Amino acid sequence: MAQRFEQAILADEVAVIGPGAVGSITFTAPGPDPRENKKGNKNGEMEFRAIGTAKLLSNTAAVVVMIGIGCVVLANIPAPVEPNETVEAVTRNSMNTFLEVCHRTISPAAPRKYAIVDAICPAIRAWALPGRVSLIERMLTDAQPGTVPSEVGYMSHRVTPDVTKGQVFVDARVHPPKLYVNNVEMLRVHFNYRW
């Protein structure tokens, strides 16, 4: 059976965010009718109710997600690839862009949930890049005091990376929105009032 993210790609119902990129979706309400899961907005752009990223294993990426009422922002934060890059510099750069997009997308007072998805080394059952999760948490807390993000790990297999095991998918086509990691539901986002 195809994974949820792959099914949404085939149906052209998802915004796909590439490695090292930040993207967002905004929508008016979850659509129970599949024909409402993507539609043109008044600016002629497509309005999606799902967003995701893949190939996390190929670059030991972290993913940061903000889910709000009527919007989702997702950042794919890769590990450094250039010899002069550091985990901190790459993470700060991506997080600054992520926070800027969040600021433009949702009111500071609006309810929201954050999730951090990062690689775990199977041999030691610890974060693959120690310090990246704590840096992301600090930056989120500095930007939005009181923030307590959910943390989710995915196993990093360097020998034979399985591309299907490196996916993060937020499905807001349903109510409440759900976050999937490798096709496993990890988080349902409930807010205290209806959309």
Backbone torsions as a table, in degrees:
resi	resn	phi	psi	omega
1	MET	NA	134.1	179.9
2	ALA	-67.5	147.7	178.7
3	GLN	-72.2	157.0	-178.3
4	ARG	-54.9	-44.1	-179.2
5	PHE	-61.8	-45.5	179.2
6	GLU	-63.4	-39.3	177.7
7	GLN	-63.4	-41.0	179.1
8	ALA	-66.9	-35.5	176.4
9	ILE	-64.1	-47.5	-179.7
10	LEU	-61.5	-33.7	179.5
11	ALA	-84.6	-1.7	-177.9
12	ASP	56.9	45.6	-178.2
13	GLU	-118.5	18.1	-174.8
14	VAL	-141.0	142.6	170.6
15	ALA	-87.6	122.5	-177.5
16	VAL	-100.8	124.5	-177.7
17	ILE	-104.9	125.1	-177.2
18	GLY	-81.6	172.3	178.5
19	PRO	-58.5	134.2	178.2
20	GLY	77.0	8.4	-176.2
21	ALA	-111.4	162.6	174.3
22	VAL	-123.8	134.8	178.1
23	GLY	-141.2	165.5	179.9
24	SER	-145.7	157.5	171.1
25	ILE	-130.0	144.5	171.7
26	THR	-128.7	146.5	-176.4
27	PHE	-153.5	162.4	-175.7
28	THR	-88.0	-34.3	179.5
29	ALA	-171.4	155.8	177.1
30	PRO	-66.2	139.1	-176.9
31	GLY	-102.3	116.8	178.0
32	PRO	-72.2	-22.1	179.9
33	ASP	-91.1	122.6	-178.4
34	PRO	-54.3	-27.9	179.1
35	ARG	-68.0	-17.8	179.5
36	GLU	-91.4	-3.5	-175.4
37	ASN	-72.6	-15.9	169.8
38	LYS	-149.9	138.0	178.8
39	LYS	-158.7	159.2	177.4
40	GLY	-76.4	138.4	175.8
41	ASN	-93.9	-175.2	-174.7
42	LYS	-66.6	-17.4	176.9
43	ASN	-90.4	2.6	-179.5
44	GLY	82.4	5.3	178.7
45	GLU	-92.1	156.0	179.1
46	MET	-76.1	139.4	176.9
47	GLU	-110.1	112.2	-179.9
48	PHE	-101.1	158.7	174.9
49	ARG	-119.6	20.2	176.4
50	ALA	-147.8	148.6	-179.7
51	ILE	-147.6	146.2	-179.4
52	GLY	-164.0	173.4	178.6
53	THR	-148.1	156.3	-177.3
54	ALA	-139.3	-173.8	178.4
55	LYS	60.9	33.4	-179.9
56	LEU	-66.1	-33.3	-177.4
57	LEU	-67.8	-29.3	-176.6
58	SER	-70.9	-20.9	178.8
59	ASN	-134.2	21.6	179.8
60	THR	42.3	52.6	-175.0
61	ALA	-80.1	154.1	167.9
62	ALA	-106.3	153.2	176.9
63	VAL	-128.3	132.9	175.5
64	VAL	-116.7	133.3	-177.1
65	VAL	-128.8	136.0	169.8
66	MET	-117.8	123.2	178.1
67	ILE	-115.1	120.1	178.5
68	GLY	-122.2	-178.7	177.3
69	ILE	-75.0	112.1	178.0
70	GLY	82.5	11.5	177.3
71	CYS	-158.0	155.2	174.0
72	VAL	-141.5	135.8	173.9
73	VAL	-121.3	135.3	-177.0
74	LEU	-134.4	133.6	176.2
75	ALA	-121.8	132.1	173.6
76	ASN	-102.2	111.8	-175.4
77	ILE	-107.7	103.8	-178.2
78	PRO	-76.9	164.3	170.6
79	ALA	-73.6	157.8	178.6
80	PRO	-59.4	141.1	177.6
81	VAL	-115.4	-27.6	178.6
82	GLU	-87.3	145.7	-177.8
83	PRO	-59.0	-31.2	-177.4
84	ASN	-90.2	-0.1	178.3
85	GLU	-85.8	149.6	175.1
86	THR	-118.7	158.6	176.4
87	VAL	-57.7	-43.6	-178.2
88	GLU	-62.5	-45.0	-177.8
89	ALA	-65.1	-44.8	180.0
90	VAL	-64.3	-42.8	-179.1
91	THR	-66.1	-46.5	179.4
92	ARG	-59.9	-44.0	-179.5
93	ASN	-60.5	-49.2	179.6
94	SER	-65.0	-41.2	-179.3
95	MET	-67.0	-36.9	177.1
96	ASN	-61.9	-42.7	177.0
97	THR	-65.0	-44.2	178.8
98	PHE	-57.0	-49.2	-178.1
99	LEU	-65.5	-35.7	176.5
100	GLU	-64.0	-43.2	178.4
101	VAL	-66.2	-41.2	176.9
102	CYS	-58.7	-44.9	-178.8
103	HIS	-60.9	-39.6	179.5
104	ARG	-75.0	-25.1	-170.9
105	THR	-90.9	-32.8	-172.9
106	ILE	-138.8	145.1	177.9
107	SER	-62.4	141.5	179.4
108	PRO	-57.5	-27.0	-178.3
109	ALA	-88.6	-9.9	-176.4
110	ALA	-71.7	144.3	177.4
111	PRO	-65.5	145.3	179.8
112	ARG	-158.7	160.0	175.6
113	LYS	-127.5	144.1	177.6
114	TYR	-116.7	147.6	173.7
115	ALA	-138.7	141.2	175.3
116	ILE	-116.4	125.5	177.5
117	VAL	-116.5	121.8	-177.9
118	ASP	-139.1	164.0	-177.0
119	ALA	-76.6	141.8	175.7
120	ILE	-119.3	133.4	175.0
121	CYS	-75.4	123.8	-176.9
122	PRO	-63.5	-34.0	-175.6
123	ALA	-65.5	-39.3	-175.8
124	ILE	-112.1	-2.4	179.3
125	ARG	52.3	46.5	178.3
126	ALA	-136.8	164.9	179.5
127	TRP	-56.0	136.3	-179.1
128	ALA	-64.9	-37.9	177.9
129	LEU	-119.5	84.3	-178.2
130	PRO	-55.2	141.4	179.5
131	GLY	96.5	-25.3	-178.7
132	ARG	-67.2	-44.4	179.7
133	VAL	-63.9	-42.8	-179.9
134	SER	-67.1	-35.2	176.1
135	LEU	-64.7	-44.0	178.5
136	ILE	-61.3	-44.7	179.0
137	GLU	-60.6	-43.7	179.7
138	ARG	-62.2	-43.3	-179.1
139	MET	-66.5	-37.2	176.7
140	LEU	-66.0	-44.0	-179.1
141	THR	-66.2	-38.8	177.3
142	ASP	-63.8	-39.3	-178.1
143	ALA	-78.4	-32.9	-176.6
144	GLN	-138.7	82.8	-177.3
145	PRO	-51.6	140.9	-179.4
146	GLY	89.5	-2.3	-179.3
147	THR	-68.1	132.7	174.1
148	VAL	-129.5	93.2	-177.1
149	PRO	-74.0	151.5	170.8
150	SER	-75.7	144.9	177.5
151	GLU	-116.1	131.6	-179.8
152	VAL	-132.8	135.0	178.2
153	GLY	-109.7	151.2	171.0
154	TYR	-126.9	145.0	-177.0
155	MET	-73.4	131.3	179.5
156	SER	-99.1	111.3	179.6
157	HIS	-109.5	105.0	-175.8
158	ARG	-76.6	-26.5	-174.1
159	VAL	-68.4	-58.7	179.6
160	THR	-132.0	82.6	-178.5
161	PRO	-63.9	132.2	177.9
162	ASP	-99.8	112.0	-175.6
163	VAL	-56.8	-34.1	-179.4
164	THR	-69.3	-13.3	179.2
165	LYS	-97.3	18.4	179.8
166	GLY	-131.7	56.0	-175.8
167	GLN	-127.8	141.8	170.6
168	VAL	-126.2	131.2	-174.0
169	PHE	-139.6	126.1	175.1
170	VAL	-108.9	118.3	-177.7
171	ASP	-106.5	103.0	176.9
172	ALA	-103.1	14.6	173.9
173	ARG	-74.1	-14.3	179.3
174	VAL	-116.5	160.9	176.6
175	HIS	-119.9	124.8	0.8
176	PRO	-79.6	159.1	177.7
177	PRO	-59.7	149.1	-177.9
178	LYS	-127.6	143.3	174.8
179	LEU	-107.3	126.5	178.7
180	TYR	-114.5	139.0	170.7
181	VAL	-121.5	119.6	-178.0
182	ASN	52.8	43.8	175.1
183	ASN	70.4	12.3	178.0
184	VAL	-110.8	126.2	178.4
185	GLU	-66.0	124.3	-178.3
186	MET	-112.4	-22.6	-174.4
187	LEU	-157.4	134.1	169.0
188	ARG	-112.2	132.6	-175.6
189	VAL	-103.5	109.3	178.6
190	HIS	-105.7	134.9	172.3
191	PHE	-114.3	160.7	-173.6
192	ASN	-72.2	-11.0	177.9
193	TYR	-138.1	162.5	-176.4
194	ARG	-72.9	161.2	-178.0
195	TRP	-67.9	NA	NA
